[in-house]
Amino acid sequence: MRDFSWKYFAMTGDVDAYMLYKESVSDSSEEAAVAVELDTTEQDVDSALL
């Protein structure tokens, strides 16, 4: 979805397409941050069990 909305924005200059692109970028950044946090939490739990 991110690639499509960026390409559509680049071709048309449509502000709504840009906003959709920015939303998808921020969503993926938040998901990556949560994944890193979960991984760190799992490592802390594993360390505590040892």
Order of alpha helices (4+ residues) and beta strands (2+ residues): alpha-alpha
